[in-house]
Every structure is written in C-alpha cells, then in structure tokens.
Amino acid sequence: MRKGKPIQVKYETLVVVWLALLMSQLLFFVLVWFIKPGIFAYETPPPFFGTMPLVILVFAASAIAFLLLSFVLSRQHMQRAVRDQDASCVQTGLLLGCALSEIPSMLGLVLAFAFDYPYFYLWIVLGALGMLLHFPRKGNLDAATYKLM
C-alpha cells in the first residue's frame, strides 16, 4: 500500500475543500446584501440588459467561457491523475475547476458594485452551479491510485 493518507481521508479532505469553496458563493450574495441593499429594492423589474447591453453581454460571455474552461482543465487533470497515478492531480483539478467556476460569481460582484446591475445574482448562481458540478468523486481518487494498491 502506498505511503500517506488512505483514499477515504483524501476524499473527505476534497469534500471539505469543495464545501468551503461552495460556501464562498453564498458569502458573495450576503456581501452584496449588506453593502448594497438598495440593489434589491426595485418595484418593477428593470430590463435585463438595462442601459448597458454590451457590458452585460461581455460579462455573460466571459462567465460562460470561464465555466466551460473550468470543466476542460479539471477533466485534463483527472486524466493526468489516472495516467501518472498521481492522486494530487485530482486535488489540483478540483481546485482549478472550482477557482475557474468562481470567476462568474466575481463578475457578478463587479456588476453589482460597479454597475448597480440588479440581475447580478444570476452570475453568482452560475458560479455556484459550476461548483456543484465539480463535486469531488471518490472514483477519481480510486482510478488515480489503483496501480499503487
């Protein structure tokens, strides 16, 4: 058996790291709630693109591009982990995927704070969805260490 932590402990560590990163998405929303409460006070919903359609489209395209990139790079790290039998690549892939999934949420924060855009929360939801889809799988660790057992 390989030296170091057993697979179960490594998996539990990945889940705790993933959960902490997921909670940051909730904190982004809470941050806006307390710093800019007026952004939620619309009696009639404003148009989706508001007065700046180009900015909204660029931010939306960027958010989707980063989300897709998170899955591509995470998948590459998982494949490398299996090929090289290196379980640390699984953690790197998870962290990279979650970090890139967090970028849409940060773009939502920019929209909220810099542009007073009332639909900023859609970007945070997109980031949280990306995080949820990056939930760590124990099978990835198993595949990355099957030759070492």
Secondary structure, DSSP 8 states (H G I E B T S, - for coil): --SSS-HHHHHHHHHHHHHHHHHHHHHHHHHHHHH-GGGG--SS---SSTT-HHHHHHHHHHHHHHHHHHHHHHHHHHHHHHHHT-THHHHHHHHHHHHHHHHHHHHHHHHHHHH--TTTHHHHHHHHHHHHHT---HHHHHHHHGGG-
